[in-house]
Amino acid sequence: MTKFFKFVAIAEGISYLVLFFNMLVIKPNNLTLYKTLLFPVGMAHGVLFIGYVLLALLIRKEQKWSFKDFIIVQLASLLPFATFYVEKKYVKNA
């Protein structure tokens, strides 16, 4: 389960960055491509986000996270690049 969480954390971080890239770089230059990518990228990110949050709930006891650590792990899903940090610092024994 921990290996899967690590994979989802990295994939969620990448999907978040791709979503921002689509909004900030592609939208001003190519509105048609932006609209084409918005649904699949947004859906993938949404599914990965939900998976990240649920998997964090499931592996909380296995990882022996304190309440503070658990909140940090959950808040990391809202910040760009933060899931990469969580995957390196907080997830052990994968």
KAKADA-V943418 format. One record per residue. N is the residue number from 1. RES is the residue in one letter. PHI is phi in degrees with one decimal (NA if undefined). NEAR is the number of other ideal C-beta (glycine too) atoms within 10 Angstrom. D_FIRST is the distance of its C-alpha to the first C-alpha in Angstrom with 1 decimal. Layout:
n res phi near d_first
N RES PHI NEAR D_FIRST
N RES PHI NEAR D_FIRST
//
This chain:
n res phi near d_first
1 M NA 11 0.0
2 T -67.0 15 3.8
3 K -62.3 10 5.5
4 F -65.5 13 5.1
5 F -62.5 24 6.2
6 K -60.4 18 8.8
7 F -61.8 15 9.9
8 V -65.6 22 10.5
9 A -61.6 27 12.2
10 I -67.7 16 14.4
11 A -64.4 17 15.2
12 E -66.2 28 16.0
13 G -63.4 24 18.3
14 I -66.0 15 20.0
15 S -64.5 21 20.6
16 Y -64.2 22 22.1
17 L -67.7 14 24.4
18 V -65.5 16 25.4
19 L -63.1 18 26.3
20 F -63.8 12 28.4
21 F -60.6 13 30.0
22 N -62.1 19 30.9
23 M -74.6 15 32.5
24 L -93.2 9 34.2
25 V -107.5 11 35.3
26 I -77.8 19 35.5
27 K -56.3 15 36.9
28 P -65.8 9 40.1
29 N -99.5 8 40.9
30 N -149.9 12 39.9
31 L -63.9 10 39.6
32 T -65.7 8 39.2
33 L -63.9 12 36.2
34 Y -56.9 16 34.7
35 K -65.9 12 35.0
36 T -67.2 13 33.7
37 L -85.0 18 30.4
38 L -58.6 15 30.0
39 F -66.2 9 28.5
40 P -63.9 9 25.9
41 V -69.5 19 24.8
42 G -63.6 15 24.8
43 M -65.4 11 22.9
44 A -60.5 16 20.2
45 H -63.9 21 19.9
46 G -61.7 13 20.0
47 V -65.4 14 17.2
48 L -66.5 22 15.0
49 F -62.4 17 16.3
50 I -63.1 13 15.4
51 G -61.6 17 11.8
52 Y -60.8 25 11.6
53 V -63.7 14 13.4
54 L -67.4 12 11.5
55 L -65.1 19 8.0
56 A -62.5 22 10.0
57 L -63.1 12 11.5
58 L -72.4 12 8.5
59 I -99.0 19 7.3
60 R -55.8 16 11.0
61 K -71.0 9 12.0
62 E -61.2 13 9.5
63 Q -86.8 18 10.7
64 K 58.1 10 14.2
65 W -77.4 18 15.2
66 S -71.8 9 18.8
67 F -60.6 8 20.0
68 K -62.6 8 21.5
69 D -62.5 15 18.3
70 F -62.4 16 16.4
71 I -64.9 11 19.4
72 I -62.0 16 19.5
73 V -61.7 27 15.9
74 Q -69.3 15 16.9
75 L -66.5 11 20.3
76 A -62.0 23 19.0
77 S -70.7 19 18.1
78 L -98.1 10 21.9
79 L -114.2 12 23.2
80 P -61.3 12 23.4
81 F 71.7 10 21.9
82 A -70.9 18 20.1
83 T -67.8 26 16.6
84 F -67.1 16 17.3
85 Y -63.8 15 18.6
86 V -61.7 24 15.6
87 E -59.6 20 13.3
88 K -81.9 11 15.8
89 K -88.7 12 17.0
90 Y -99.6 17 14.4
91 V -96.3 19 11.0
92 K -120.4 10 11.5
93 N 61.2 8 10.6
94 A -88.9 13 8.4
//
